[in-house]
Amino acid sequence: MIDLDSDPYHLLGKFVVTFQHLEDCIKEIISLLVQAKDEEMVFILMNELDNSARLKTVDVLFQRFTSIRSDGAKEDNTNFHQLITKLLKLGVRRNEIVHSNYYNWTTANGEIGLLRQNSKLRASKGTREKSEEELLPKDLWKDLGDLNNAYGQLESYRLKIIDWV
């Protein structure tokens, strides 16, 4: 029987699905900030923005929203911006995870993991850069922990915005 808590493929899938929930939360926060009467309008707009553009948009919208609604939001603005910076980094990590090739890999100690390989074209240099990463379940659990922590912080802002509205 496979232990799903240590199966690297299961953990990869869990990371991807959790990231999708985080993206849905961003869309909902944007809808709350713009106080859209028709959420479908927000979702139409959000479908045209990539994750990075959505995060930059929600950051600016939050700053604007708090400047209109509250005098004492400086700390919230700073903390929210720091959270968005973390989310941007997690988005880069998500892209690395989703757009890589994977191979079964076993350490010298017999631990089962994955070998992640990816390459990017660097047109300015006229080269293709290859990257490789050895992933054990503990590494994927760390990624999941970082993602869940950021998601929890984002959820607390979502609830705060609902209170403000």
Summary of the structure (lengths in Angstrom):
residues: 165
radius of gyration: 18.9
end to end distance: 49.4
largest distance: 58.6
contacts: 434
relative contact order: 0.17
helix: 65%
strand: 16%
